[in-house]
Amino acid sequence: MTDRLLTVEETAKVLGTTARFPRRLIAERRIVFVRVGRHVRIPESALTAFVAANTVEPIVTNRRRLGVVA
């Protein structure tokens, strides 16, 4: 096993949120997690996959700016 297990607090720090957000993701089963006894850990790969799955790409348009004539 080469995947590092992150605590809820470490996960929150990576995401730039409070610990409440990763706890909610765990409670809603929206992210993969591991139970180590009574402790909950999130694999780094699961966090990376979660961020990738929820990344929204920008819409690229070829609209001309108002008042600019080409």
Biopython code that builds the backbone (N, CA, C, O; Angstrom):
import numpy as np
from Bio.PDB.StructureBuilder import StructureBuilder

atoms = [
    (1, "MET", "N", (0.844, -1.175, 0.000)),
    (1, "MET", "CA", (0.000, 0.000, 0.000)),
    (1, "MET", "C", (0.892, 1.243, 0.000)),
    (1, "MET", "O", (1.652, 1.471, 0.942)),
    (2, "THR", "N", (0.794, 2.033, -1.051)),
    (2, "THR", "CA", (1.599, 3.239, -1.141)),
    (2, "THR", "C", (0.754, 4.497, -1.003)),
    (2, "THR", "O", (1.285, 5.608, -1.014)),
    (3, "ASP", "N", (-0.548, 4.330, -0.874)),
    (3, "ASP", "CA", (-1.456, 5.466, -0.771)),
    (3, "ASP", "C", (-1.493, 5.980, 0.667)),
    (3, "ASP", "O", (-1.775, 5.221, 1.594)),
    (4, "ARG", "N", (-1.212, 7.248, 0.847)),
    (4, "ARG", "CA", (-1.220, 7.844, 2.186)),
    (4, "ARG", "C", (-2.660, 8.048, 2.649)),
    (4, "ARG", "O", (-3.512, 8.475, 1.869)),
    (5, "LEU", "N", (-2.927, 7.747, 3.905)),
    (5, "LEU", "CA", (-4.250, 7.948, 4.488)),
    (5, "LEU", "C", (-4.270, 9.272, 5.240)),
    (5, "LEU", "O", (-3.443, 9.508, 6.121)),
    (6, "LEU", "N", (-5.222, 10.137, 4.887)),
    (6, "LEU", "CA", (-5.324, 11.462, 5.487)),
    (6, "LEU", "C", (-6.412, 11.499, 6.551)),
    (6, "LEU", "O", (-7.445, 10.842, 6.421)),
    (7, "THR", "N", (-6.174, 12.261, 7.589)),
    (7, "THR", "CA", (-7.212, 12.477, 8.592)),
    (7, "THR", "C", (-8.239, 13.446, 8.014)),
    (7, "THR", "O", (-8.021, 14.048, 6.963)),
    (8, "VAL", "N", (-9.344, 13.583, 8.706)),
    (8, "VAL", "CA", (-10.378, 14.534, 8.278)),
    (8, "VAL", "C", (-9.812, 15.950, 8.274)),
    (8, "VAL", "O", (-10.095, 16.729, 7.364)),
    (9, "GLU", "N", (-9.035, 16.280, 9.262)),
    (9, "GLU", "CA", (-8.444, 17.616, 9.347)),
    (9, "GLU", "C", (-7.450, 17.862, 8.206)),
    (9, "GLU", "O", (-7.434, 18.947, 7.625)),
    (10, "GLU", "N", (-6.624, 16.865, 7.885)),
    (10, "GLU", "CA", (-5.688, 17.005, 6.763)),
    (10, "GLU", "C", (-6.436, 17.146, 5.447)),
    (10, "GLU", "O", (-6.035, 17.927, 4.584)),
    (11, "THR", "N", (-7.511, 16.401, 5.288)),
    (11, "THR", "CA", (-8.328, 16.488, 4.079)),
    (11, "THR", "C", (-8.933, 17.882, 3.952)),
    (11, "THR", "O", (-8.941, 18.467, 2.868)),
    (12, "ALA", "N", (-9.435, 18.406, 5.056)),
    (12, "ALA", "CA", (-10.011, 19.747, 5.052)),
    (12, "ALA", "C", (-8.963, 20.793, 4.666)),
    (12, "ALA", "O", (-9.259, 21.735, 3.931)),
    (13, "LYS", "N", (-7.757, 20.622, 5.159)),
    (13, "LYS", "CA", (-6.692, 21.566, 4.838)),
    (13, "LYS", "C", (-6.365, 21.527, 3.342)),
    (13, "LYS", "O", (-6.174, 22.574, 2.724)),
    (14, "VAL", "N", (-6.299, 20.330, 2.762)),
    (14, "VAL", "CA", (-6.029, 20.193, 1.320)),
    (14, "VAL", "C", (-7.133, 20.854, 0.509)),
    (14, "VAL", "O", (-6.860, 21.534, -0.480)),
    (15, "LEU", "N", (-8.384, 20.656, 0.928)),
    (15, "LEU", "CA", (-9.524, 21.227, 0.204)),
    (15, "LEU", "C", (-9.730, 22.709, 0.502)),
    (15, "LEU", "O", (-10.461, 23.389, -0.218)),
    (16, "GLY", "N", (-9.097, 23.209, 1.549)),
    (16, "GLY", "CA", (-9.270, 24.603, 1.922)),
    (16, "GLY", "C", (-10.614, 24.866, 2.578)),
    (16, "GLY", "O", (-11.195, 25.938, 2.407)),
    (17, "THR", "N", (-11.106, 23.891, 3.326)),
    (17, "THR", "CA", (-12.397, 24.014, 3.999)),
    (17, "THR", "C", (-12.227, 23.720, 5.488)),
    (17, "THR", "O", (-11.121, 23.471, 5.969)),
    (18, "THR", "N", (-13.335, 23.755, 6.193)),
    (18, "THR", "CA", (-13.314, 23.324, 7.583)),
    (18, "THR", "C", (-13.458, 21.801, 7.612)),
    (18, "THR", "O", (-13.747, 21.189, 6.584)),
    (19, "ALA", "N", (-13.262, 21.197, 8.765)),
    (19, "ALA", "CA", (-13.386, 19.740, 8.902)),
    (19, "ALA", "C", (-14.822, 19.279, 8.699)),
    (19, "ALA", "O", (-15.066, 18.103, 8.428)),
    (20, "ARG", "N", (-15.753, 20.180, 8.826)),
    (20, "ARG", "CA", (-17.167, 19.816, 8.664)),
    (20, "ARG", "C", (-17.470, 19.309, 7.250)),
    (20, "ARG", "O", (-18.263, 18.381, 7.090)),
    (21, "PHE", "N", (-16.853, 19.899, 6.231)),
    (21, "PHE", "CA", (-17.127, 19.502, 4.852)),
    (21, "PHE", "C", (-16.697, 18.055, 4.574)),
    (21, "PHE", "O", (-17.521, 17.289, 4.074)),
    (22, "PRO", "N", (-15.458, 17.634, 4.865)),
    (22, "PRO", "CA", (-15.109, 16.228, 4.645)),
    (22, "PRO", "C", (-15.962, 15.274, 5.487)),
    (22, "PRO", "O", (-16.285, 14.174, 5.038)),
    (23, "ARG", "N", (-16.322, 15.682, 6.684)),
    (23, "ARG", "CA", (-17.194, 14.836, 7.516)),
    (23, "ARG", "C", (-18.557, 14.653, 6.847)),
    (23, "ARG", "O", (-19.135, 13.567, 6.896)),
    (24, "ARG", "N", (-19.067, 15.711, 6.227)),
    (24, "ARG", "CA", (-20.336, 15.603, 5.516)),
    (24, "ARG", "C", (-20.203, 14.697, 4.299)),
    (24, "ARG", "O", (-21.100, 13.901, 4.021)),
    (25, "LEU", "N", (-19.090, 14.809, 3.567)),
    (25, "LEU", "CA", (-18.853, 13.922, 2.423)),
    (25, "LEU", "C", (-18.841, 12.460, 2.864)),
    (25, "LEU", "O", (-19.374, 11.592, 2.174)),
    (26, "ILE", "N", (-18.240, 12.200, 3.996)),
    (26, "ILE", "CA", (-18.184, 10.840, 4.537)),
    (26, "ILE", "C", (-19.583, 10.380, 4.940)),
    (26, "ILE", "O", (-19.988, 9.267, 4.604)),
    (27, "ALA", "N", (-20.313, 11.216, 5.648)),
    (27, "ALA", "CA", (-21.657, 10.855, 6.117)),
    (27, "ALA", "C", (-22.604, 10.582, 4.956)),
    (27, "ALA", "O", (-23.466, 9.707, 5.041)),
    (28, "GLU", "N", (-22.440, 11.339, 3.862)),
    (28, "GLU", "CA", (-23.290, 11.170, 2.688)),
    (28, "GLU", "C", (-22.750, 10.133, 1.719)),
    (28, "GLU", "O", (-23.335, 9.905, 0.660)),
    (29, "ARG", "N", (-21.627, 9.497, 2.076)),
    (29, "ARG", "CA", (-20.977, 8.474, 1.241)),
    (29, "ARG", "C", (-20.626, 9.017, -0.152)),
    (29, "ARG", "O", (-20.774, 8.322, -1.157)),
    (30, "ARG", "N", (-20.158, 10.271, -0.190)),
    (30, "ARG", "CA", (-19.789, 10.895, -1.457)),
    (30, "ARG", "C", (-18.300, 10.796, -1.738)),
    (30, "ARG", "O", (-17.845, 11.205, -2.806)),
    (31, "ILE", "N", (-17.525, 10.250, -0.783)),
    (31, "ILE", "CA", (-16.089, 10.069, -0.961)),
    (31, "ILE", "C", (-15.699, 8.731, -0.337)),
    (31, "ILE", "O", (-16.300, 8.288, 0.642)),
    (32, "VAL", "N", (-14.705, 8.110, -0.910)),
    (32, "VAL", "CA", (-14.205, 6.831, -0.389)),
    (32, "VAL", "C", (-13.462, 7.104, 0.913)),
    (32, "VAL", "O", (-12.704, 8.069, 1.012)),
    (33, "PHE", "N", (-13.681, 6.259, 1.903)),
    (33, "PHE", "CA", (-12.973, 6.407, 3.170)),
    (33, "PHE", "C", (-12.675, 5.037, 3.751)),
    (33, "PHE", "O", (-13.252, 4.030, 3.339)),
    (34, "VAL", "N", (-11.762, 5.017, 4.717)),
    (34, "VAL", "CA", (-11.317, 3.781, 5.356)),
    (34, "VAL", "C", (-11.530, 3.934, 6.853)),
    (34, "VAL", "O", (-11.197, 4.964, 7.438)),
    (35, "ARG", "N", (-12.081, 2.911, 7.459)),
    (35, "ARG", "CA", (-12.208, 2.904, 8.918)),
    (35, "ARG", "C", (-11.027, 2.131, 9.495)),
    (35, "ARG", "O", (-10.791, 0.977, 9.137)),
    (36, "VAL", "N", (-10.300, 2.772, 10.380)),
    (36, "VAL", "CA", (-9.192, 2.150, 11.081)),
    (36, "VAL", "C", (-9.598, 2.149, 12.554)),
    (36, "VAL", "O", (-9.349, 3.103, 13.290)),
    (37, "GLY", "N", (-10.228, 1.048, 12.958)),
    (37, "GLY", "CA", (-10.822, 1.024, 14.287)),
    (37, "GLY", "C", (-11.958, 2.023, 14.319)),
    (37, "GLY", "O", (-12.880, 1.942, 13.507)),
    (38, "ARG", "N", (-11.905, 2.957, 15.241)),
    (38, "ARG", "CA", (-12.942, 3.979, 15.287)),
    (38, "ARG", "C", (-12.563, 5.249, 14.535)),
    (38, "ARG", "O", (-13.341, 6.201, 14.478)),
    (39, "HIS", "N", (-11.367, 5.257, 13.961)),
    (39, "HIS", "CA", (-10.889, 6.413, 13.215)),
    (39, "HIS", "C", (-11.288, 6.300, 11.745)),
    (39, "HIS", "O", (-11.425, 5.202, 11.205)),
    (40, "VAL", "N", (-11.468, 7.447, 11.117)),
    (40, "VAL", "CA", (-11.811, 7.492, 9.693)),
    (40, "VAL", "C", (-10.658, 8.165, 8.963)),
    (40, "VAL", "O", (-10.181, 9.220, 9.381)),
    (41, "ARG", "N", (-10.217, 7.556, 7.880)),
    (41, "ARG", "CA", (-9.138, 8.109, 7.062)),
    (41, "ARG", "C", (-9.580, 8.134, 5.600)),
    (41, "ARG", "O", (-10.374, 7.301, 5.164)),
    (42, "ILE", "N", (-9.056, 9.099, 4.857)),
    (42, "ILE", "CA", (-9.373, 9.241, 3.444)),
    (42, "ILE", "C", (-8.091, 9.043, 2.646)),
    (42, "ILE", "O", (-7.124, 9.779, 2.842)),
    (43, "PRO", "N", (-8.069, 8.052, 1.739)),
    (43, "PRO", "CA", (-6.875, 7.846, 0.916)),
    (43, "PRO", "C", (-6.632, 9.052, 0.003)),
    (43, "PRO", "O", (-7.581, 9.648, -0.505)),
    (44, "GLU", "N", (-5.382, 9.402, -0.200)),
    (44, "GLU", "CA", (-5.045, 10.522, -1.090)),
    (44, "GLU", "C", (-5.622, 10.319, -2.479)),
    (44, "GLU", "O", (-6.091, 11.270, -3.105)),
    (45, "SER", "N", (-5.590, 9.082, -2.966)),
    (45, "SER", "CA", (-6.122, 8.812, -4.303)),
    (45, "SER", "C", (-7.623, 9.071, -4.366)),
    (45, "SER", "O", (-8.127, 9.521, -5.395)),
    (46, "ALA", "N", (-8.347, 8.793, -3.279)),
    (46, "ALA", "CA", (-9.788, 9.063, -3.238)),
    (46, "ALA", "C", (-10.041, 10.569, -3.262)),
    (46, "ALA", "O", (-10.984, 11.029, -3.906)),
    (47, "LEU", "N", (-9.216, 11.327, -2.573)),
    (47, "LEU", "CA", (-9.366, 12.776, -2.562)),
    (47, "LEU", "C", (-9.077, 13.347, -3.955)),
    (47, "LEU", "O", (-9.798, 14.222, -4.436)),
    (48, "THR", "N", (-8.030, 12.850, -4.589)),
    (48, "THR", "CA", (-7.696, 13.284, -5.947)),
    (48, "THR", "C", (-8.827, 12.951, -6.915)),
    (48, "THR", "O", (-9.191, 13.773, -7.756)),
    (49, "ALA", "N", (-9.379, 11.748, -6.797)),
    (49, "ALA", "CA", (-10.488, 11.332, -7.667)),
    (49, "ALA", "C", (-11.729, 12.180, -7.420)),
    (49, "ALA", "O", (-12.431, 12.538, -8.366)),
    (50, "PHE", "N", (-12.007, 12.505, -6.157)),
    (50, "PHE", "CA", (-13.158, 13.335, -5.824)),
    (50, "PHE", "C", (-13.021, 14.716, -6.461)),
    (50, "PHE", "O", (-13.968, 15.222, -7.064)),
    (51, "VAL", "N", (-11.854, 15.319, -6.329)),
    (51, "VAL", "CA", (-11.627, 16.640, -6.904)),
    (51, "VAL", "C", (-11.738, 16.581, -8.430)),
    (51, "VAL", "O", (-12.346, 17.461, -9.038)),
    (52, "ALA", "N", (-11.159, 15.556, -9.048)),
    (52, "ALA", "CA", (-11.222, 15.426, -10.506)),
    (52, "ALA", "C", (-12.662, 15.235, -10.984)),
    (52, "ALA", "O", (-13.058, 15.811, -11.997)),
    (53, "ALA", "N", (-13.437, 14.442, -10.274)),
    (53, "ALA", "CA", (-14.820, 14.173, -10.670)),
    (53, "ALA", "C", (-15.710, 15.406, -10.509)),
    (53, "ALA", "O", (-16.738, 15.515, -11.177)),
    (54, "ASN", "N", (-15.333, 16.319, -9.644)),
    (54, "ASN", "CA", (-16.157, 17.501, -9.389)),
    (54, "ASN", "C", (-15.583, 18.780, -9.987)),
    (54, "ASN", "O", (-16.044, 19.879, -9.676)),
    (55, "THR", "N", (-14.585, 18.636, -10.837)),
    (55, "THR", "CA", (-13.995, 19.787, -11.500)),
    (55, "THR", "C", (-14.853, 20.165, -12.697)),
    (55, "THR", "O", (-15.187, 19.317, -13.525)),
    (56, "VAL", "N", (-15.203, 21.424, -12.784)),
    (56, "VAL", "CA", (-16.030, 21.923, -13.878)),
    (56, "VAL", "C", (-15.136, 22.710, -14.825)),
    (56, "VAL", "O", (-14.487, 23.678, -14.428)),
    (57, "GLU", "N", (-15.114, 22.283, -16.073)),
    (57, "GLU", "CA", (-14.299, 22.952, -17.085)),
    (57, "GLU", "C", (-15.030, 24.203, -17.579)),
    (57, "GLU", "O", (-16.258, 24.206, -17.663)),
    (58, "PRO", "N", (-14.292, 25.259, -17.904)),
    (58, "PRO", "CA", (-14.942, 26.476, -18.396)),
    (58, "PRO", "C", (-15.487, 26.277, -19.810)),
    (58, "PRO", "O", (-14.990, 25.455, -20.580)),
    (59, "ILE", "N", (-16.512, 27.048, -20.124)),
    (59, "ILE", "CA", (-17.085, 27.019, -21.467)),
    (59, "ILE", "C", (-16.290, 27.994, -22.313)),
    (59, "ILE", "O", (-16.103, 29.151, -21.935)),
    (60, "VAL", "N", (-15.825, 27.524, -23.460)),
    (60, "VAL", "CA", (-15.051, 28.375, -24.355)),
    (60, "VAL", "C", (-15.970, 28.805, -25.491)),
    (60, "VAL", "O", (-16.562, 27.970, -26.175)),
    (61, "THR", "N", (-16.081, 30.099, -25.682)),
    (61, "THR", "CA", (-16.913, 30.627, -26.763)),
    (61, "THR", "C", (-16.078, 31.519, -27.659)),
    (61, "THR", "O", (-15.023, 32.012, -27.261)),
    (62, "ASN", "N", (-16.554, 31.715, -28.848)),
    (62, "ASN", "CA", (-15.871, 32.589, -29.812)),
    (62, "ASN", "C", (-16.672, 33.876, -30.004)),
    (62, "ASN", "O", (-16.735, 34.413, -31.110)),
    (63, "ARG", "N", (-17.270, 34.358, -28.948)),
    (63, "ARG", "CA", (-18.092, 35.556, -29.037)),
    (63, "ARG", "C", (-17.207, 36.783, -29.198)),
    (63, "ARG", "O", (-16.140, 36.898, -28.594)),
    (64, "ARG", "N", (-17.680, 37.676, -30.018)),
    (64, "ARG", "CA", (-16.970, 38.945, -30.176)),
    (64, "ARG", "C", (-17.411, 39.888, -29.088)),
    (64, "ARG", "O", (-18.556, 39.853, -28.638)),
    (65, "ARG", "N", (-16.502, 40.720, -28.676)),
    (65, "ARG", "CA", (-16.845, 41.723, -27.659)),
    (65, "ARG", "C", (-17.738, 42.788, -28.302)),
    (65, "ARG", "O", (-17.613, 43.094, -29.488)),
    (66, "LEU", "N", (-18.609, 43.325, -27.517)),
    (66, "LEU", "CA", (-19.499, 44.379, -28.030)),
    (66, "LEU", "C", (-18.696, 45.599, -28.456)),
    (66, "LEU", "O", (-17.801, 46.047, -27.739)),
    (67, "GLY", "N", (-19.019, 46.126, -29.617)),
    (67, "GLY", "CA", (-18.352, 47.336, -30.091)),
    (67, "GLY", "C", (-17.046, 47.082, -30.802)),
    (67, "GLY", "O", (-16.437, 48.027, -31.302)),
    (68, "VAL", "N", (-16.587, 45.835, -30.870)),
    (68, "VAL", "CA", (-15.343, 45.523, -31.557)),
    (68, "VAL", "C", (-15.694, 44.921, -32.910)),
    (68, "VAL", "O", (-16.407, 43.920, -32.980)),
    (69, "VAL", "N", (-15.205, 45.514, -33.965)),
    (69, "VAL", "CA", (-15.466, 45.013, -35.307)),
    (69, "VAL", "C", (-14.193, 44.456, -35.876)),
    (69, "VAL", "O", (-13.154, 45.115, -35.866)),
    (70, "ALA", "N", (-14.273, 43.242, -36.372)),
    (70, "ALA", "CA", (-13.058, 42.601, -36.893)),
    (70, "ALA", "C", (-12.958, 42.768, -38.377)),
    (70, "ALA", "O", (-12.002, 42.294, -38.990)),
]
sb = StructureBuilder()
sb.init_structure("model")
sb.init_model(0)
sb.init_chain("A")
sb.init_seg("    ")
for serial, (resi, resn, name, xyz) in enumerate(atoms, 1):
    if name == "N":
        sb.init_residue(resn, " ", resi, " ")
    sb.init_atom(name, np.array(xyz, "f"), 0.0, 1.0, " ", f" {name:<3s}", serial, name[0])
structure = sb.get_structure()
